[in-house]
Amino acid sequence: MKWFELGLVILTFASGIIWLLDRLLFAKARNARAGLLDEGKEPVVVDYARAFFPILLVVLVLRSFIAEPFRIPSSSMMPTLLIGDFILVNKFAYGLRLPVNNKKVVEIGLPERGDVVVFRPPAHPDQDWIKRVVGLPGDRIAYTDNVLYVNGEPAAYQPVGEYVGKGRGEEMTGATLLVEDLGTGPHEVLEIESPMFANHGVGEWTVPAGEYFVMGDNRDRSDDSRFWGTLPEAQLRGKAFLVWMNFDSAAGGVDFKRIGTRL
């Protein structure tokens, strides 16, 4: 995604500069020669730049500062997000950031507990990951016996039953489905009842200033802050808010019931 973003920025600026230079330096002289053979004809490169610059600029502004689409490639956020979900991410929820380097230029807001966020993990700065914020700066986080503790208080859990997956998420069939509440509203999580996962991700952490503790809702299939540490605020890309499409060929193609699901 980072290379696509870089390419979009380069193409936008290149087409804009070509169009601007032509208008300022060459267009008048070329128009004056119009009718003399083909000397008044606009060069092909200028024609393409004039046609594509407005389109590229609109796309760049929309995906950099308004909303950006992402596709869910893994099961780490099941059952909230399924493999094959296409989501929209609010790019201004946590401040306006420049494309490519992700530097914040305008402060707007900060993540809240329970937010589903897209970010670039410190160890993989060219990749976009998605998890749920469970710990804010200064929080004490603990995870043991499949229970999440925030500042010494356990999250509330309501068992739902056995999860039944489909398509590429079928491997999670048989996992325990629960509703977890961190005090900010309920969401579903999955746990695998097996001795193999008894100590998976167990530990205690204190979240430093300017950083966040993130976890996947699929607790035993998620590579998150329990294993690589807290997430710096500078790595945030935005807040996921909507599933606009789901396509999983292993589940029969498009799942129309997923379209419009809010996060």
RADA-V304216 format. One record per pair of residues at least 24 apart in sequence whose ideal C-beta (glycine too) atoms are under 8 Angstrom apart, sorted by sequence separation. I is the first residue (numbers start at 1). J is the second residue. D is the distance in whole Angstrom. If there is no record, write none. Layout:
i: {I	I}
j: {J	J}
d: {D	D}
//
This chain:
i: {22	67	112	156	157	212	66	111	155	156	201	205	65	66	155	201	18	19	22	64	65	155	163	190	192	18	22	63	155	158	160	189	190	191	192	89	188	189	190	191	192	19	187	189	190	18	19	65	190	148	150	15	16	64	150	15	19	64	148	14	64	81	80	15	16	113	15	60	77	11	12	15	16	87	175	12	11	12	146	175	172	8	12	70	134	81	172	8	9	8	80	77	76	77	8	76	77	132	5	70	72	143	144	5	143	144	70	143	142	142	141	142	140	141	140	141	140	141	139	140	148	114	138	139	1	113	138	113	114	135	137	113	114	136	137	138	112	135	137	141	143	114	137	146	137	139	137	136	135	136	135	133	134	135	169	133	134	168	170	133	134	167	132	166	167	168	169	84	131	132	143	167	168	79	83	84	131	132	141	167	82	83	131	132	166	167	83	78	82	9	135	8	9	78	131	75	79	131	5	6	75	78	131	5	117	119	135	75	75	117	2	79	111	123	122	80	121	122	80	79	122	128	79	121	122	125	130	79	78	119	122	121	120	119	119	120	2	118	119	117	118	117	118	117	118	111	117	118	2	3	110	116	117	2	115	116	1	111	1	1	111	104	103	102	102	102	81	80	79	77	78	79	94	76	77	78	97	76	77	76	94	75	78	94	76	77	93	94	75	76	91	92	93	74	76	91	116	76	89	90	89	90	89	90	89	90	88	89	87	88	87	88	87	87	88	86	87	85	86	81	86	85	86	85	86	81	84	84	82	84	83	82	84	68	68	70	67	84	82	85	69	82	87	81	80}
j: {46	91	136	180	181	236	91	136	180	181	226	230	91	92	181	227	45	46	49	91	92	182	190	217	219	46	50	91	183	186	188	217	218	219	220	118	217	218	219	220	221	49	217	219	220	49	50	96	221	180	182	48	49	97	183	49	53	98	182	49	99	116	116	52	53	150	53	99	116	52	53	56	57	130	218	56	56	57	191	220	218	56	60	118	182	130	221	59	60	60	132	130	130	131	63	131	132	187	63	128	130	201	202	64	202	203	130	203	203	204	204	205	204	205	205	206	206	207	206	207	215	182	206	207	70	182	207	183	184	205	207	184	185	207	208	209	184	207	209	213	215	187	210	219	211	213	212	212	212	213	213	212	213	214	248	213	214	248	250	214	215	248	214	248	249	250	251	167	214	215	226	250	251	163	167	168	215	216	225	251	167	168	216	217	251	252	169	165	169	99	225	99	100	169	222	168	172	224	99	100	169	172	225	100	212	214	230	171	172	214	100	177	212	228	228	187	228	229	188	188	231	237	189	231	232	235	240	190	190	231	235	235	235	235	236	237	120	236	237	236	237	237	238	238	239	233	239	240	125	126	233	239	240	126	239	240	126	236	127	128	239	234	234	234	235	237	217	217	217	216	217	218	233	216	217	218	237	217	218	218	236	218	221	238	221	222	238	239	221	222	237	238	239	221	223	238	263	224	237	238	238	239	239	240	240	241	240	241	240	241	241	242	242	243	244	243	244	243	244	240	245	245	246	246	247	243	246	247	246	248	248	248	251	237	238	240	238	255	255	258	244	258	263	263	263}
d: {5	6	8	7	8	8	6	7	5	4	4	7	6	7	6	7	6	7	8	6	6	5	6	7	8	6	8	7	8	8	7	5	5	5	4	5	7	7	7	6	8	5	7	6	7	4	5	6	8	7	6	7	8	8	8	4	5	8	7	8	4	8	7	5	5	8	4	7	7	8	7	6	7	8	8	4	6	6	5	8	7	7	5	6	6	7	7	7	7	6	8	6	8	7	8	7	7	7	8	6	7	6	5	8	6	8	7	6	7	4	7	8	7	5	7	8	5	6	7	8	7	6	8	5	8	6	6	7	4	7	6	5	6	6	7	7	7	5	5	5	8	7	6	7	6	7	7	6	6	8	3	5	6	8	8	7	7	6	8	6	5	4	6	8	8	5	8	7	4	6	6	4	7	6	7	7	6	7	8	3	8	4	5	6	5	7	5	7	6	5	7	8	6	6	7	8	8	5	5	5	6	6	8	6	8	7	7	7	6	7	7	7	6	6	7	6	7	8	6	5	8	6	8	7	7	8	6	6	6	6	6	7	5	5	5	7	8	8	6	6	4	8	5	7	8	8	6	6	8	8	8	7	7	5	6	4	8	7	8	5	7	7	8	7	7	7	8	5	7	5	7	8	8	4	5	4	8	8	6	5	5	5	7	7	6	8	6	7	5	4	7	8	4	8	7	4	5	7	7	5	4	5	7	8	5	5	7	7	5	6	8	5	6	5	6	7	7	5	6	8	4	8	7	5	7	7	5	5	6	3	6	7	7	8	7	8	8	8	8	6	7	7	7	8	7}
//
